[in-house]
Amino acid sequence: MGLVAALAMCLHSTAIANERGYEDPKIEFEKYQLDNGLEVILHRDNKVPLVAVNIWYHVGSGDETPGKSGFAHLFEHMLFQGSK
């Protein structure tokens, strides 16, 4: 019952925010693709001397071939625990 109540409150809060005209902030960015296929999205903010880098890989269990599953999970463990 608690989960349903929490979900209802979230939906209600969102409805109120939309009703009052709140919008997501508009963030200017550059988007381009390198010759090797790497897609780059760049946003510059000079408010503080800080650099942040996010890397997303479009791979995982959803991209595995049927009958050959488990490789994404194996590689995940190898990345975080290393191999010997």
C-alpha positions as a Python dict, from the first residue, in 0.01 Angstrom:
ca = {
    (1, 'M'): (0, 0, 0),
    (2, 'G'): (288, 237, 78),
    (3, 'L'): (431, 203, -272),
    (4, 'V'): (98, 290, -431),
    (5, 'A'): (65, 598, -209),
    (6, 'A'): (419, 713, -293),
    (7, 'L'): (355, 667, -665),
    (8, 'A'): (29, 860, -641),
    (9, 'M'): (207, 1149, -466),
    (10, 'C'): (476, 1160, -735),
    (11, 'L'): (218, 1170, -1011),
    (12, 'H'): (20, 1438, -829),
    (13, 'S'): (334, 1652, -776),
    (14, 'T'): (421, 1624, -1145),
    (15, 'A'): (70, 1727, -1244),
    (16, 'I'): (87, 2034, -1019),
    (17, 'A'): (428, 2134, -1157),
    (18, 'N'): (302, 2104, -1515),
    (19, 'E'): (-12, 2297, -1425),
    (20, 'R'): (197, 2587, -1295),
    (21, 'G'): (401, 2600, -1615),
    (22, 'Y'): (735, 2467, -1488),
    (23, 'E'): (967, 2353, -1765),
    (24, 'D'): (1295, 2169, -1780),
    (25, 'P'): (1585, 2412, -1811),
    (26, 'K'): (1713, 2461, -2164),
    (27, 'I'): (2078, 2360, -2186),
    (28, 'E'): (2277, 2461, -2492),
    (29, 'F'): (2505, 2191, -2630),
    (30, 'E'): (2700, 2089, -2939),
    (31, 'K'): (2652, 1745, -3089),
    (32, 'Y'): (2874, 1590, -3353),
    (33, 'Q'): (3014, 1256, -3468),
    (34, 'L'): (3383, 1177, -3513),
    (35, 'D'): (3522, 987, -3813),
    (36, 'N'): (3545, 670, -3601),
    (37, 'G'): (3171, 686, -3523),
    (38, 'L'): (3203, 822, -3169),
    (39, 'E'): (2912, 1053, -3091),
    (40, 'V'): (3011, 1357, -2884),
    (41, 'I'): (2774, 1584, -2692),
    (42, 'L'): (2949, 1887, -2545),
    (43, 'H'): (2814, 2142, -2297),
    (44, 'R'): (3039, 2421, -2172),
    (45, 'D'): (2970, 2587, -1835),
    (46, 'N'): (3240, 2824, -1710),
    (47, 'K'): (3083, 2891, -1367),
    (48, 'V'): (3339, 2672, -1187),
    (49, 'P'): (3677, 2525, -1293),
    (50, 'L'): (3549, 2170, -1324),
    (51, 'V'): (3548, 1905, -1596),
    (52, 'A'): (3305, 1612, -1605),
    (53, 'V'): (3313, 1327, -1855),
    (54, 'N'): (3040, 1067, -1904),
    (55, 'I'): (3088, 766, -2130),
    (56, 'W'): (2791, 554, -2236),
    (57, 'Y'): (2830, 227, -2423),
    (58, 'H'): (2533, 105, -2627),
    (59, 'V'): (2596, -258, -2539),
    (60, 'G'): (2453, -501, -2288),
    (61, 'S'): (2233, -802, -2244),
    (62, 'G'): (1972, -654, -2478),
    (63, 'D'): (2226, -665, -2761),
    (64, 'E'): (2328, -1029, -2714),
    (65, 'T'): (2257, -1298, -2971),
    (66, 'P'): (1991, -1549, -2862),
    (67, 'G'): (2162, -1865, -2740),
    (68, 'K'): (2481, -1676, -2659),
    (69, 'S'): (2374, -1485, -2352),
    (70, 'G'): (2578, -1397, -2047),
    (71, 'F'): (2870, -1221, -2214),
    (72, 'A'): (2759, -874, -2099),
    (73, 'H'): (2742, -1001, -1741),
    (74, 'L'): (3084, -1167, -1773),
    (75, 'F'): (3244, -849, -1909),
    (76, 'E'): (3082, -646, -1632),
    (77, 'H'): (3251, -865, -1371),
    (78, 'M'): (3583, -851, -1556),
    (79, 'L'): (3571, -471, -1569),
    (80, 'F'): (3492, -428, -1200),
    (81, 'Q'): (3688, -720, -1054),
    (82, 'G'): (3964, -766, -1311),
    (83, 'S'): (4090, -1087, -1461),
    (84, 'K'): (4387, -1307, -1372),
}
